[in-house]
Every structure is written in structure tokens, then in C-alpha cells.
Amino acid sequence: MSFERLVDFLDYYLPMLGVPGSDTVIYKNHEEIFRHQSGFDSLRDRISIKSDLIYNIYSCTKISTAVAALQLIERGELLLTDPVQIYFPEFKNITVKKRLEDGTVAAVPARNTMLVKHLFSMTSGLDYDLNRPAIERVKQATGGRCPTLDVIRALPEDPLLFEPGERYCYGLSHDVLGGIVEVLSGMSLGEYMRKNIFEPLGMSDTGFCLSENSCNRIATQYSYDPIDRCPIEISSVDNRYRIGTEYESGGAGLYSTVDDYILLVDALANGGVGKNGARILSPATVKLFSKTLLNVEQNEYYQKLDKPGYNYGYGVRIVCEPALSGSLIPEGTFGWDGARGSFAFSDPKNNIAVFHAEHMGGVNNILIPRLMNVIYSCIED
């Protein structure tokens, strides 16, 4: 294997896209076969990327939340077909937005029951409106603390976009899924993940909050200016999905490092067993990640948001027909990306795991398929 063109891509193509810096690692059969830091952590001070930087990984969090919920399925505590109202009775009386004959929109009682599988597959009817009245009410009532379960229980106060199971819509579904993990385990989502995922795998730098010792390692964060096509520095701890000081977002709230998160991605690429031999999921459960949960009609909505050749399942994007997208990624490979550009992919057929961390985003759709193609062209050399 030769990774020269991958290094070239990271060193030259990413800066052309405006990405200030990145850190990329590849594992195969639990062993690191590639690691490269490119560019700058701080553009202003010309400080290079360091290997121990902590990143907001945003929606890469969804992989951890899916693992946590699947562990509960393995233990017989949870079923895909369980109504969400079992765990949150507030979801018994959900409403749906409906356009009436006179053209007005009204909230009407839902015909369908929201199920756990709708949360996994983003077909619940929940969107990503973080300014919805229910959330604003909890913010005001708790002085900005927004305890996780308070927010989840409030969500049914606002109508859904559509009937549960009707179609795909990326939204707060995994935050609710994380809430179910809390209810069943009696622990906060972060505590459950620490005890059942992070500690077993040896992930010491991953969690929903920063320790005093780690605050000085957080990577500089940027937003992307699409007009000037350049990064703009913002607060390193800004994350709009952390809607309160006590809110643990199962959809987008984790901090992590490259050394840490690759351990989870690697475990999923190797039948649920980590580099240190710890098992977090059974092989049968890991296989679910390569299976879609969307029916034909739901997938039509998903295809409008993603590229041909991909499908969506247990909180991850799945490569289903590589030829349709001109992808070199093998069928059955799965993963997800985050708002500031980090992304993870697990390839269970070849036991390959990829984690790429950056703190800008805005060019994910351009970057990720190209970078993955370069990676696989190097691996196949």
C-alpha cells in the first residue's frame, strides 16, 4: 500500500476547499496503517494540527447513540417495534402538521404510532428545528439548563412534519433515542456510553463535556463562508445542538479525539470487538449497520438529500450500489459525518476503519466521497 496520493490530497486539495486543517487515521484489522495531520489548527497564529486535539464531532455522535440503543436491543430491553410512548408517555398524543382545504396548516392527531425503528431511521416526523416553541419553553423554565429528559418530554408539544413512518427527514430522532437509553438504563446518556462503550474500548477523551484538564486541547473551530469560500474562526466550544448546559444530545453532542473515536469505528469494522479485545456488540448486531431500514418510498426522500448508490439504516449511511455513485467504497460499508466536517466509515468486509477529524465543515458533500475514493485507491495499490 502506498499513501502518497492520499497525503497529497490532504495537504493540497483540502486547503483548496478552505479546510484549515485535518487529522485522518485508517485502521485495518485493528492496526493503524495510516495517520496524517494536515494544515493548521489556528490559521491566525499558524499553529499546526496536533494529534491530541479534541473536536466537536457533531453528528458522528449518532454512531455512539445507535450502538448504545442496539446494546439494549441485544439485552432484550428494547425492540424496534416498541412504541416510543412506552418510554415517554407524552408521545401518546402526538400531532401532525396538515394542510387543510382552505390552505391553512393545522395540527391534527397522528394516525400512526411513533416506533423505536422510526427514531433509528429518521422517519419519526421530527425535524431539526432547535428553535421550536417546546424547546424555548424548556430553556426558559430551566434557566437554560435544559435537562435532557425535560426536553425530550416536551417535544410532542409541537406537531410533527408528517406521520411517523411516512418518509425520511433528518432531525432530532436520535436525541429521543438517546433519551430512551437514559430511561432504560437509569443513567445519563453520557454515563451509559462511558460505562458500556468508551471505557471498554479504552476511549478516555470522549464525552458530552470537557474536563478541566482537556479544555486547552480543544481544536480551533471555524464556520464556512460560502461566498468568499473561506473559514471564519468561531468559539471552539460553540455547538448549537447543545441547547442547554445539562443537555446531552444523542444526535450531535459529543467531544472526541482522533485516537479515541477510531477505536469505536474500528470495533464496528471488526464484528463488534475492539482493538483491546473488548466486545461492545455481537457480530449479528453489527451486521444490522449494513442493512437499510427504509422502504422504497422512504428511500426516495433520502435520495433527495444524499447521493445515488447510498441508503440509510441504523443511524448511518450505507454503501449499497457503489457503481451508481462511481464509488470505490465496498458495498456494505457504513458511517456518518458531522456538521464541522468530521466523518467515520466502517468497512466490515475488509476490516477497515476510517476517521477524519476537522473543525470547519460546509464542504462535506464535496470532500467525503473524493477522500474515500482516494483512500481506497491507495489501499488497493
C-alpha positions, 0 to 999 in steps of 0.5 A: 500500500502506498499513501502518497496520493492520499497525503497529497490530497490532504495537504493540497486539495483540502486547503483548496476547499478552505479546510484549515486543517485535518487529522485522518487515521485508517485502521485495518484489522485493528492496526493503524496503517495510516495517520496524517495531520494536515494544515493548521489548527489556528490559521491566525497564529499558524499553529499546526494540527496536533494529534491530541486535539479534541473536536466537536464531532457533531453528528458522528455522535449518532454512531455512539447513540445507535450502538448504545440503543442496539446494546439494549436491543441485544439485552432484550430491553428494547425492540424496534417495534416498541412504541416510543410512548412506552418510554415517554408517555407524552408521545401518546398524543402526538400531532401532525402538521396538515394542510387543510382545504382552505390552505391553512396548516393545522395540527391534527392527531397522528394516525400512526404510532411513533416506533423505536425503528422510526427514531433509528431511521429518521422517519419519526416526523421530527425535524431539526428545528432547535428553535421550536416553541417546546424547546424555548419553553424548556430553556426558559423554565430551566434557566437554560439548563435544559435537562435532557429528559425535560426536553425530550418530554416536551417535544410532542408539544409541537406537531410533527412534519408528517406521520411517523413512518411516512418518509425520511427527514433528518432531525432530532430522532436520535436525541429521543433515542438517546433519551430512551437509553437514559430511561432504560438504563437509569443513567445519563446518556453520557454515563451509559456510553462511558460505562458500556462503550468508551471505557471498554474500548479504552476511549478516555477523551470522549464525552458530552463535556470537557474536563478541566484538564482537556479544555486547552486541547480543544481544536480551533473551530471555524464556520464556512463562508460560502461566498468568499469560500473561506473559514471564519474562526468561531468559539471552539466550544460553540455547538448549537445542538447543545441547547442547554448546559445539562443537555446531552444530545444523542444526535450531535453532542459529543467531544472526541479525539482522533485516537479515541473515536477510531477505536469505536469505528474500528470495533464496528469494522471488526464484528463488534470487538475492539482493538483491546479485545473488548466486545461492545456488540455481537457480530449479528448486531453489527451486521444490522449497520449494513442493512437499510431500514427504509422502504422504497418510498422512504428511500426516495426522500433520502435520495433527495438529500444524499447521493445515488448508490447510498441508503440509510439504516441504523443511524448511518449511511450505507454503501449499497450500489457503489457503481451508481455513485462511481464509488470505490467504497465496498458495498456494505460499508457504513458511517456518518459525518458531522456538521464541522466536517468530521466523518467515520466509515466502517468497512466490515468486509475488509476490516477497515476503519476510517476517521477524519477529524476537522473543525470547519465543515460546509464542504462535506458533500464535496470532500467525503466521497473524493477522500474515500475514493482516494483512500481506497485507491491507495489501499488497493495499490 
